[in-house]
Each structure stands twice: as C-alpha cells, then as structure tokens.
Amino acid sequence: MKKFMGWLKNEESGQGMVEYGLIIGLMAAVIIGAIAILGPKITALFDGISLT
C-alpha cells in the first residue's frame, strides 16, 4: 500500500492535459473579452461600409 501511495504522489501523466486545458481556457477568455470590447466598433465599421 505504501508503494502504491508513493506512485500516486509521483504520478504526472495527466499533468500535461490539465495544462493544455488551462491554456485553452485562458485563450477562450481572452478571445471572448476582445470580442466584447471590440464588438461595437466592428459593428459600427460594417454598418458604415454597408451604407456607402
């Protein structure tokens, strides 16, 4: 049992997937924030283009 607990403590095979998940989540948050900030400006730009 002691050997198994030591193995569990040192096991790192799932760590890479968690890091990739965190990076993807951070990228999604940045993209959503950029769209929220720039959305009205982009809409105004396309509205201006469509009126000409």
C-alpha positions as CSV (number, residue, x, y, z in Angstrom):
1,M,0.0,0.0,0.0
2,K,2.9,2.3,0.8
3,K,4.4,1.7,-2.6
4,F,1.1,2.5,-4.3
5,M,0.6,5.8,-2.4
6,G,4.2,6.8,-3.4
7,W,3.4,6.1,-7.0
8,L,0.2,8.1,-6.8
9,K,2.0,11.0,-5.3
10,N,4.7,11.0,-8.1
11,E,2.3,10.3,-11.0
12,E,2.4,13.2,-13.5
13,S,0.9,11.6,-16.7
14,G,-2.3,13.7,-16.6
15,Q,-0.5,16.9,-15.8
16,G,0.1,17.8,-19.5
17,M,-3.6,17.6,-20.3
18,V,-4.5,19.8,-17.4
19,E,-2.0,22.4,-18.6
20,Y,-3.4,22.3,-22.1
21,G,-6.9,22.7,-20.8
22,L,-5.9,25.7,-18.7
23,I,-4.2,27.3,-21.8
24,I,-7.2,26.7,-24.0
25,G,-9.5,28.2,-21.3
26,L,-7.3,31.3,-21.0
27,M,-7.2,31.7,-24.7
28,A,-11.0,31.4,-24.9
29,A,-11.4,34.1,-22.1
30,V,-9.1,36.5,-23.9
31,I,-10.9,36.0,-27.2
32,I,-14.3,36.5,-25.6
33,G,-13.0,39.6,-23.9
34,A,-11.6,41.0,-27.1
35,I,-14.9,40.4,-28.9
36,A,-16.8,42.0,-26.1
37,I,-14.6,45.1,-26.2
38,L,-14.2,45.4,-29.9
39,G,-17.7,44.1,-31.0
40,P,-19.4,47.5,-31.1
41,K,-16.6,49.1,-33.0
42,I,-16.5,46.3,-35.6
43,T,-20.3,46.5,-35.9
44,A,-20.1,50.3,-36.5
45,L,-17.4,49.8,-39.1
46,F,-19.5,47.3,-41.1
47,D,-22.6,49.5,-40.7
48,G,-20.6,52.4,-42.2
49,I,-19.4,50.2,-45.1
50,S,-22.9,48.9,-45.8
51,L,-24.4,52.5,-46.0
52,T,-22.0,53.6,-48.7
